Amino acid sequence: MKKSVFRRVVILVVSVGISSGLASALLQERRYIDISAELGTNAPEGGFNKFIADIQWMLLVHHCGTLQGVNEGNVDDLYRRINAVLKNDPDFTEGYYFGGLLLSVKAPLKSVDILTRGANNEHCASSWNIPFLAGYVLANLVTDEQMPDRLERAERMFALAIRRQSGFPFVRSAYLRAKAKRLEKDGKWRNGIVVRGDYHAFLCSCYDEWLKTRAMQTTHATPAARVGGSSLIAGAELKERMLAVSQQLKIEMPRNKDVRRTINMVVEKVFANEHLCPECLLPYGPGDKYCSHCGHSVKMYGVCSYCGALLHGGDYCPKCGRPVKVK
Amino acid sequence: MDRIMAVAGGTWRRILRMPVVYFLVLCVVALVGSAYRYNMLSLGMHKTIMMDTSLALNTLAAILVAISITFEIPRELRSGVATTLLAKPLGRTQYLVGKLVGISIAGLVITGMIGVGFCLVFITAFDRVAMSMVQGHLLVMGSVIPMCAVGVLFSVVAPDPLAAVLTALVIWFGHSTAAVLGGIPVLYGGITPDFNIFNLKAESAHEVAISWWYILLATLWGVSFAVSVLVVSSSFFSRKDLR
């Protein structure tokens, strides 16, 4: 073999080996960068996938401008167009949101499909509104016949939205309402209590969530309880919501046994030291014997146990001078 | 080395002296700038579109540079320039290496100019350029080397129109090899190219962080693949009958 040929063969073998090794390493490295690659297309588009997606997006926007509205006649075509954009650019956050929103009323299942893909895409993780919209469509526009587990999925989506953006109260409300709807659908709550209507269900869902908060605060909570019981909503907010709903339920369903049992449980566990009137659930002041709102007798507090004088704080009674007993 | 650089210098100087190159770069920058006006048509996605248009046009420029070499070498062979050069103490391999280096430098300068032009336009429009955007352009620049190597290979094995078509096809389908050959060692990345390595346009446009390690490895792959393609080209070229 001639020397130059031998040299060429050696260089070729070495360079092919290095290229192959580098390409494999890059393929591995790329999986960390391009995490949503499996959502994309394998069509040979010469590396212009994103550019094609941009053009398809502008065509879609233009096409939507020509429509009178979304209806049965054009919904499949819109779904196909949105999917074509998202196949070419699986990280297109606005595409998921706009697509989901566009189809939500006429084709909620298709809308959920698009939004769920967007919500589960880590490159779109900065967006809270995709899982929120997915949860909204699942909870309000999809029917049980179309998707029996829609409420569980809605809950998961709202939970994801709260984890991404906990600042909006309406996202937290939506999460609690989805939980309440599921409880209402199930019919039964804890201790054999039957769920009676949406307010009652909402109270139950708030209480369940509050228990999670308490589990997190308990020093002796098991690691499993801590993981499974992490609440997405602050305890103070849950208490405020529970009080408002309980007061409403007292007015709307005062005689219902299940409702009363639930309210009693909530007052006993959540508002044990809050001095609420057992009848109207409004707070009463120190020294009050009767509720100033409903006239119901209440358990008095804030008075000296020896002389009955109103205490102003501190360690001694301002009238008899005896030390204040703390029960 | 001096002989190689002489051939390379002749190649890139000739390309970069053409006024049409700068006119095209200007057109590309103007097109990128005009994407700013797509605000309404894209529902506020003009920033991403501007970024992506620049990357797509820069890639197109890189491909055009790679295709240009498929006309350059046969033209020199036909006109006798190559024969005159090779009559001097210049090896055929050195000639090809010089051509590849020359066209790669021209490609890097052109894609670099487009990248810089984009950055200026983008800063004017949005006040800042994300690092991922610069990295996206650097990857496009890195893709010039293996693409030009493919152009050199076809320019020595096929007549120029066919060589241009074959180069374009290999570059086009070379972006999709990972899906088909991704699991086959040696074949994937060693024998068949994967130009998609340089395609992180979506990530750049969405401002996803790209590691410098990845860019370094990709550039190394480009150089290494270009070497292997050049060895094959040289083997064909050394057997070619030059008149």
Contacts between the chains, C-beta under 8 A, distances in Angstrom:
chain1	res1	chain2	res2	distance
A	8	B	231	5.3
A	8	B	234	6.8
A	8	B	235	6.0
A	11	B	227	6.8
A	11	B	228	7.8
A	11	B	231	5.2
A	12	B	228	5.7
A	12	B	231	4.5
A	12	B	232	6.9
A	15	B	224	5.3
A	15	B	225	7.5
A	15	B	227	4.2
A	15	B	228	3.8
A	15	B	231	6.7
A	16	B	186	6.5
A	16	B	190	4.1
A	16	B	191	6.4
A	16	B	228	5.0
A	17	B	186	7.5
A	17	B	190	6.8
A	18	B	220	7.9
A	18	B	224	4.5
A	19	B	189	5.3
A	19	B	190	4.7
A	19	B	221	6.0
A	19	B	224	4.4
A	19	B	225	4.5
A	19	B	228	5.9
A	20	B	185	5.7
A	20	B	186	4.8
A	20	B	187	7.8
A	20	B	188	6.8
A	20	B	189	4.9
A	20	B	190	3.2
A	20	B	191	7.9
A	21	B	189	8.0
A	22	B	189	6.7
A	22	B	217	5.8
A	22	B	220	5.8
A	22	B	221	4.1
A	22	B	224	6.2
A	23	B	188	5.8
A	23	B	189	2.1
A	23	B	190	6.9
A	23	B	194	5.6
A	23	B	197	6.9
A	23	B	221	5.8
A	24	B	185	6.6
A	24	B	188	7.1
A	24	B	189	6.5
A	25	B	217	6.1
A	26	B	189	7.6
A	26	B	194	7.9
A	26	B	197	5.2
A	26	B	214	6.9
A	26	B	217	5.4
A	26	B	218	6.1
A	26	B	221	6.2
A	27	B	178	6.1
A	27	B	182	5.9
A	27	B	188	7.7
A	27	B	189	7.7
A	27	B	194	7.7
A	29	B	211	7.5
A	29	B	213	7.4
A	29	B	214	5.2
A	29	B	217	6.8
A	30	B	197	7.4
A	30	B	214	7.5
A	33	B	200	6.6
A	33	B	203	5.9
A	33	B	208	6.6
A	33	B	210	6.1
A	33	B	211	7.6
A	33	B	214	6.7
A	34	B	200	7.3
A	34	B	202	8.0
A	34	B	203	6.6
A	42	B	176	6.7
A	42	B	179	4.4
A	43	B	176	7.7
A	44	B	172	6.4
A	44	B	173	5.4
A	44	B	175	6.8
A	44	B	176	4.2
A	45	B	175	7.2
A	45	B	176	7.8
A	46	B	171	7.0
A	46	B	172	4.1
A	46	B	173	7.9
A	46	B	175	5.2
A	47	B	59	6.3
A	47	B	175	4.1
A	47	B	195	6.3
A	47	B	196	5.9
A	47	B	198	7.6
A	47	B	199	3.9
A	47	B	201	7.2
A	48	B	56	5.7
A	48	B	59	7.3
A	49	B	199	7.9
A	49	B	201	7.7
A	49	B	202	7.0
A	50	B	52	5.2
A	50	B	55	7.6
A	50	B	56	7.5
A	50	B	201	4.5
A	50	B	202	4.2
A	50	B	205	6.1
A	51	B	52	5.6
A	51	B	53	7.1
A	51	B	55	7.6
A	51	B	56	3.8
A	51	B	201	7.2
A	53	B	202	7.8
A	54	B	42	7.5
A	54	B	45	7.5
A	54	B	48	7.2
A	54	B	49	5.0
A	54	B	52	5.3
A	54	B	53	7.4
A	57	B	42	6.3
A	57	B	45	6.6
A	58	B	38	6.8
A	58	B	41	5.3
A	58	B	42	5.3
A	58	B	49	7.6
A	61	B	41	6.2
A	61	B	42	6.3
A	61	B	43	5.4
A	62	B	41	6.7
A	89	B	202	5.4
A	90	B	202	7.9
A	91	B	202	5.7
A	91	B	203	7.5
A	91	B	206	5.0
A	91	B	208	7.2
A	92	B	206	7.8
A	93	B	206	7.8
A	94	B	43	7.0
A	94	B	44	7.7
A	94	B	45	6.2
A	98	B	43	6.7
A	123	B	206	6.4
A	123	B	208	6.1
